[in-house]
Amino acid sequence: MAYPISAVTAVSTARPADAMFGHSAASLHPTEPGTAVSDSVAEERKLDQACEDFESVFIETMLKSARASLPKDGLFSSEAENNMNEMLDSELAQQMARGSGIGLAKFIKEDVLRKNRQVRPCASR
């Protein structure tokens, strides 16, 4: 089967991710490292991660409190079950925070960004 020259050239010059996802990695990160734009993007990603981590800890604390209210005596209760439940709560909290969560991460991020905008004009004195 013969392919048009343009198709062969496009495939041979594209990186594997470009062909798979239909866009280049350069289009996702158009700025060079060390520039103001890339630094602000990196800072926003750090803020997103910190807010998500905080939400995860908060959710885990809620799950632990809810589990502590359950009766501990039972035919099948053991230290191994308690350890497994702690790991389950931790992983469940992380997955919930990575998904839509409870909205705490978004709220914290918006609050931090709003306060950051309010402080910046005063810092230029």
Phi and psi restraints in degrees (value plus and minus 20) as a CYANA .aco file:
   2 ALA   PHI    -116.4   -76.4
   2 ALA   PSI     116.7   156.7
   3 TYR   PHI    -129.0   -89.0
   3 TYR   PSI     126.1   166.1
   4 PRO   PHI     -82.4   -42.4
   4 PRO   PSI     128.4   168.4
   5 ILE   PHI     -76.5   -36.5
   5 ILE   PSI     -60.5   -20.5
   6 SER   PHI     -83.0   -43.0
   6 SER   PSI     -56.3   -16.3
   7 ALA   PHI     -89.0   -49.0
   7 ALA   PSI     -60.4   -20.4
   8 VAL   PHI     -85.5   -45.5
   8 VAL   PSI     -63.2   -23.2
   9 THR   PHI     -83.9   -43.9
   9 THR   PSI     -62.9   -22.9
  10 ALA   PHI     -83.8   -43.8
  10 ALA   PSI     -59.9   -19.9
  11 VAL   PHI     -91.8   -51.8
  11 VAL   PSI     -59.6   -19.6
  12 SER   PHI     -92.5   -52.5
  12 SER   PSI     -47.9    -7.9
  13 THR   PHI    -113.0   -73.0
  13 THR   PSI     -35.5     4.5
  14 ALA   PHI    -101.1   -61.1
  14 ALA   PSI     127.5   167.5
  15 ARG   PHI     -99.7   -59.7
  15 ARG   PSI     140.0   180.0
  16 PRO   PHI     -75.2   -35.2
  16 PRO   PSI     -61.1   -21.1
  17 ALA   PHI     -85.8   -45.8
  17 ALA   PSI     -53.3   -13.3
  18 ASP   PHI     -82.3   -42.3
  18 ASP   PSI     -65.3   -25.3
  19 ALA   PHI     -87.6   -47.6
  19 ALA   PSI     -57.3   -17.3
  20 MET   PHI     -92.0   -52.0
  20 MET   PSI     -62.9   -22.9
  21 PHE   PHI    -124.9   -84.9
  21 PHE   PSI     -27.8    12.2
  22 GLY   PHI      60.2   100.2
  22 GLY   PSI      -6.4    33.6
  23 HIS   PHI    -170.7  -130.7
  23 HIS   PSI     142.2   182.2
  24 SER   PHI    -113.6   -73.6
  24 SER   PSI     135.0   175.0
  25 ALA   PHI     -83.3   -43.3
  25 ALA   PSI     -51.1   -11.1
  26 ALA   PHI     -83.7   -43.7
  26 ALA   PSI     -52.2   -12.2
  27 SER   PHI     -90.8   -50.8
  27 SER   PSI     -43.9    -3.9
  28 LEU   PHI     -97.9   -57.9
  28 LEU   PSI     -52.2   -12.2
  29 HIS   PHI    -149.1  -109.1
  29 HIS   PSI      57.3    97.3
  30 PRO   PHI     -95.1   -55.1
  30 PRO   PSI     -25.2    14.8
  31 THR   PHI    -128.2   -88.2
  31 THR   PSI     135.0   175.0
  32 GLU   PHI    -102.0   -62.0
  32 GLU   PSI     128.1   168.1
  33 PRO   PHI     -79.2   -39.2
  33 PRO   PSI     122.7   162.7
  34 GLY   PHI      73.8   113.8
  34 GLY   PSI     -30.1     9.9
  35 THR   PHI    -102.9   -62.9
  35 THR   PSI     142.7   182.7
  36 ALA   PHI     -82.2   -42.2
  36 ALA   PSI     -58.2   -18.2
  37 VAL   PHI     -88.3   -48.3
  37 VAL   PSI     -66.0   -26.0
  38 SER   PHI     -87.9   -47.9
  38 SER   PSI     -53.5   -13.5
  39 ASP   PHI     -86.0   -46.0
  39 ASP   PSI     -59.9   -19.9
  40 SER   PHI     -89.4   -49.4
  40 SER   PSI     -54.4   -14.4
  41 VAL   PHI     -86.0   -46.0
  41 VAL   PSI     -62.7   -22.7
  42 ALA   PHI     -84.2   -44.2
  42 ALA   PSI     -60.8   -20.8
  43 GLU   PHI     -84.5   -44.5
  43 GLU   PSI     -58.8   -18.8
  44 GLU   PHI     -87.2   -47.2
  44 GLU   PSI     -57.6   -17.6
  45 ARG   PHI     -84.8   -44.8
  45 ARG   PSI     -60.0   -20.0
  46 LYS   PHI     -83.1   -43.1
  46 LYS   PSI     -62.0   -22.0
  47 LEU   PHI     -83.0   -43.0
  47 LEU   PSI     -64.5   -24.5
  48 ASP   PHI     -77.3   -37.3
  48 ASP   PSI     -65.4   -25.4
  49 GLN   PHI     -85.6   -45.6
  49 GLN   PSI     -62.2   -22.2
  50 ALA   PHI     -84.1   -44.1
  50 ALA   PSI     -61.9   -21.9
  51 CYS   PHI     -85.9   -45.9
  51 CYS   PSI     -61.2   -21.2
  52 GLU   PHI     -84.7   -44.7
  52 GLU   PSI     -61.6   -21.6
  53 ASP   PHI     -82.9   -42.9
  53 ASP   PSI     -61.9   -21.9
  54 PHE   PHI     -83.3   -43.3
  54 PHE   PSI     -63.7   -23.7
  55 GLU   PHI     -81.5   -41.5
  55 GLU   PSI     -58.6   -18.6
  56 SER   PHI     -82.0   -42.0
  56 SER   PSI     -64.5   -24.5
  57 VAL   PHI     -84.0   -44.0
  57 VAL   PSI     -61.0   -21.0
  58 PHE   PHI     -82.9   -42.9
  58 PHE   PSI     -66.0   -26.0
  59 ILE   PHI     -83.4   -43.4
  59 ILE   PSI     -62.1   -22.1
  60 GLU   PHI     -80.9   -40.9
  60 GLU   PSI     -61.1   -21.1
  61 THR   PHI     -82.4   -42.4
  61 THR   PSI     -61.3   -21.3
  62 MET   PHI     -83.1   -43.1
  62 MET   PSI     -63.5   -23.5
  63 LEU   PHI     -84.4   -44.4
  63 LEU   PSI     -60.6   -20.6
  64 LYS   PHI     -83.5   -43.5
  64 LYS   PSI     -61.1   -21.1
  65 SER   PHI     -84.3   -44.3
  65 SER   PSI     -61.2   -21.2
  66 ALA   PHI     -85.7   -45.7
  66 ALA   PSI     -61.4   -21.4
  67 ARG   PHI     -88.3   -48.3
  67 ARG   PSI     -52.9   -12.9
  68 ALA   PHI     -86.3   -46.3
  68 ALA   PSI     -43.3    -3.3
  69 SER   PHI     -98.2   -58.2
  69 SER   PSI     -32.3     7.7
  70 LEU   PHI     -98.6   -58.6
  70 LEU   PSI     131.9   171.9
  71 PRO   PHI     -83.8   -43.8
  71 PRO   PSI     117.9   157.9
  72 LYS   PHI    -114.0   -74.0
  72 LYS   PSI     -41.5    -1.5
  73 ASP   PHI    -104.6   -64.6
  73 ASP   PSI     115.5   155.5
  74 GLY   PHI    -196.3  -156.3
  74 GLY   PSI     147.6   187.6
  75 LEU   PHI     -83.4   -43.4
  75 LEU   PSI     -55.6   -15.6
  76 PHE   PHI    -128.2   -88.2
  76 PHE   PSI     -11.3    28.7
  77 SER   PHI     -97.9   -57.9
  77 SER   PSI     120.2   160.2
  78 SER   PHI    -176.4  -136.4
  78 SER   PSI     151.6   191.6
  79 GLU   PHI     -85.1   -45.1
  79 GLU   PSI     -56.5   -16.5
  80 ALA   PHI     -82.9   -42.9
  80 ALA   PSI     -60.9   -20.9
  81 GLU   PHI     -84.6   -44.6
  81 GLU   PSI     -61.2   -21.2
  82 ASN   PHI     -81.3   -41.3
  82 ASN   PSI     -63.7   -23.7
  83 ASN   PHI     -83.2   -43.2
  83 ASN   PSI     -62.6   -22.6
  84 MET   PHI     -84.3   -44.3
  84 MET   PSI     -61.1   -21.1
  85 ASN   PHI     -84.5   -44.5
  85 ASN   PSI     -57.1   -17.1
  86 GLU   PHI     -83.3   -43.3
  86 GLU   PSI     -64.4   -24.4
  87 MET   PHI     -85.6   -45.6
  87 MET   PSI     -59.5   -19.5
  88 LEU   PHI     -82.0   -42.0
  88 LEU   PSI     -65.8   -25.8
  89 ASP   PHI     -80.6   -40.6
  89 ASP   PSI     -62.5   -22.5
  90 SER   PHI     -83.2   -43.2
  90 SER   PSI     -68.5   -28.5
  91 GLU   PHI     -87.4   -47.4
  91 GLU   PSI     -60.6   -20.6
  92 LEU   PHI     -81.6   -41.6
  92 LEU   PSI     -62.0   -22.0
  93 ALA   PHI     -83.1   -43.1
  93 ALA   PSI     -62.3   -22.3
  94 GLN   PHI     -83.6   -43.6
  94 GLN   PSI     -64.5   -24.5
  95 GLN   PHI     -87.0   -47.0
  95 GLN   PSI     -57.6   -17.6
  96 MET   PHI     -84.6   -44.6
  96 MET   PSI     -62.7   -22.7
  97 ALA   PHI     -86.8   -46.8
  97 ALA   PSI     -55.6   -15.6
  98 ARG   PHI     -89.1   -49.1
  98 ARG   PSI     -51.0   -11.0
  99 GLY   PHI     -99.9   -59.9
  99 GLY   PSI    -156.6  -116.6
 100 SER   PHI    -100.2   -60.2
 100 SER   PSI     -37.7     2.3
 101 GLY   PHI      41.5    81.5
 101 GLY   PSI    -172.5  -132.5
 102 ILE   PHI    -131.7   -91.7
 102 ILE   PSI     -13.4    26.6
 103 GLY   PHI      71.2   111.2
 103 GLY   PSI     -20.5    19.5
 104 LEU   PHI     -89.0   -49.0
 104 LEU   PSI     -62.0   -22.0
 105 ALA   PHI     -81.2   -41.2
 105 ALA   PSI     -63.7   -23.7
 106 LYS   PHI     -83.3   -43.3
 106 LYS   PSI     -63.4   -23.4
 107 PHE   PHI     -81.9   -41.9
 107 PHE   PSI     -65.8   -25.8
 108 ILE   PHI     -83.2   -43.2
 108 ILE   PSI     -64.5   -24.5
 109 LYS   PHI     -80.4   -40.4
 109 LYS   PSI     -66.7   -26.7
 110 GLU   PHI     -81.4   -41.4
 110 GLU   PSI     -59.7   -19.7
 111 ASP   PHI     -85.7   -45.7
 111 ASP   PSI     -64.0   -24.0
 112 VAL   PHI     -84.0   -44.0
 112 VAL   PSI     -64.8   -24.8
 113 LEU   PHI     -84.6   -44.6
 113 LEU   PSI     -59.4   -19.4
 114 ARG   PHI     -84.1   -44.1
 114 ARG   PSI     -64.5   -24.5
 115 LYS   PHI     -87.8   -47.8
 115 LYS   PSI     -53.7   -13.7
 116 ASN   PHI     -85.0   -45.0
 116 ASN   PSI     -59.5   -19.5
 117 ARG   PHI     -86.9   -46.9
 117 ARG   PSI     -54.7   -14.7
 118 GLN   PHI     -91.7   -51.7
 118 GLN   PSI     -52.1   -12.1
 119 VAL   PHI    -101.9   -61.9
 119 VAL   PSI     -52.9   -12.9
 120 ARG   PHI     -75.9   -35.9
 120 ARG   PSI     -65.5   -25.5
 121 PRO   PHI     -80.9   -40.9
 121 PRO   PSI     -54.1   -14.1
 122 CYS   PHI     -92.3   -52.3
 122 CYS   PSI     -48.1    -8.1
 123 ALA   PHI     -93.5   -53.5
 123 ALA   PSI     -34.8     5.2
 124 SER   PHI    -104.6   -64.6
 124 SER   PSI     -20.3    19.7
